Amino acid sequence: MNKKNPFFFGDPIPVGQFIGRRSEIRRIASRICSSGSSTALIGEPRSGKTSILKYVTAAENRVSLYEDWAARLLFVEIDVQSLERGTTSNQVWELILGQIKGEISSIPSVMDAYQSCRLNSWSTFALEKFFRSLQSADYRLVLVIDEFGSFFDHPDLHTADFYGKLRSLSTRFESFVLLLASRYPLERLHQETLQINRRGSPFFNFFAPLTLKPFSSEEVDLLLKRAGRRFTKQERLFLEDLSGGHPYLLQVAAYLLWESYVEGEKDTHVRQKNICDELYGEAADTLGASWSLWSPKTKIAFMTIVLNEIPLLTTSRSFDITTLTKHLEDLEPEVHFLADQGYISPEKILPGGWQVRTKAFIWWLAAELRRAVRSDESFEKWFADQEWNGLLTHGEKENFKKVLQKAYPLIMELIKVLLKRNQPTP
């Protein structure tokens, strides 16, 4: 019982303990090496984007990932959230090229082009000359940008000139590769830049999007093997059911289960209930951040899927399943998004054909509803915060309100059922 807890959460996964994501890593490496093409790693908060970026840029992985290109790839990393407000485009370019100055110092033609960039205030013409000379030397600069969407908060960088320069240089020169991570899909990035790019091609349509899905069952098993023989088969299934394969939620839940063993809790039901409660406390901000990124229609789609599960798993018959199912039919793009992100999975026996995959989200939703239905005033504020005013008619809104008022105690009953079905068979 004194063995160190092998699960951890909070910071990005250390390179030496990274598991899974082999398909995503292979695609990123292939695009960098084969054609110098750019990739956008898309994933919601805590989905593992930063951990992947650290893995593909780690010096100890270069040879195995990039083979013959390993010694000729110049990685430069930028965390946009760390940039001070007021940072200019010229300062960013100086930061980018300044990081590789030592590595290019032995290539006279490239160093001359670098000095020209500095003397000419990082003009487009000077940068083109630099990447042309870098390409002639058979090198590639891979610019790794974490939290790309944070550029929207920098007025001096959220400009057509800055985005346009990134796009132009990366599409024209194989020596300049962009690898970005964003919680926003490319469509959202396009929308955020419409006001500064009314006539030109979208700034980000040259990226190959790579959406991070939850861990597969094989990846879940690989992670949970760190527990050795401590976790039972039933407990492993419980952890996968609770997290839905979400890497962060899985790590937190596994960490808490390990700690419950250390603390000596014997009752399986009590242990799992405590894990669920603690997981909500640890992950509420993460789940709330994901919810806040969803469109108003996506939120309705997810809530409808939750409500569709209640009559099947509990004794309640309080909901009009036909109406809810019809509502889902009108929200097909939003349902597809939730499935693509891994929050729901197909389930033919349910009326809408979907079930919530990430059960921890049900805990979070229950807390949201508890606050929402306390009074008419709290409901009106919560409803407005979801940007649902104008999306539903007055009659639909009133009906939805009645459904949600009934839903909170039933969701709590659903939680109990989910816990019960994960108990070991006597």
PEWODA-V75046 format. One record per pair of residues at least 24 apart in sequence whose C-alpha atoms are under 6 Angstrom apart, sorted by the first residue. I is the first residue (numbers start at 1). GAP is how many residues later the second one is. D is the distance in whole Angstrom. If there is no record, write none. Layout:
BEGIN
I:GAP:D / I:GAP:D
END
This chain:
BEGIN
1:261:6 / 7:244:6 / 7:248:5 / 12:39:5 / 13:38:5 / 15:40:5 / 20:199:6 / 36:138:5 / 36:141:6 / 37:140:6 / 38:139:5 / 38:140:5 / 38:141:6 / 38:169:5 / 39:140:5 / 39:168:5 / 39:169:5 / 40:139:6 / 40:140:5 / 40:141:6 / 40:167:6 / 40:168:6 / 40:169:5 / 40:170:6 / 41:139:6 / 41:140:5 / 41:169:5 / 42:139:6 / 42:140:5 / 42:141:6 / 42:168:6 / 42:169:5 / 43:140:5 / 43:168:6 / 43:169:5 / 44:139:5 / 46:202:6 / 72:67:5 / 73:67:5 / 73:68:6 / 74:67:5 / 74:68:6 / 75:66:6 / 75:67:5 / 76:67:5 / 76:68:6 / 77:67:5 / 78:67:5 / 79:66:6 / 79:67:5 / 80:70:6 / 88:68:6 / 89:68:6 / 110:24:6 / 131:44:6 / 135:40:5 / 140:35:4 / 140:36:6 / 141:34:6 / 141:35:5 / 142:35:5 / 142:36:6 / 143:35:5 / 144:35:5 / 144:36:6 / 145:35:5 / 146:34:6 / 146:35:5 / 147:34:6 / 147:35:5 / 148:34:5 / 160:36:6 / 213:128:5 / 213:129:6 / 214:31:5 / 214:32:5 / 214:128:6 / 215:30:5 / 238:184:6 / 242:116:6 / 242:117:5 / 242:118:5 / 243:115:5 / 244:113:5 / 244:114:4 / 296:90:6 / 296:91:6 / 298:36:5 / 325:27:5 / 366:42:6 / 373:32:6
END
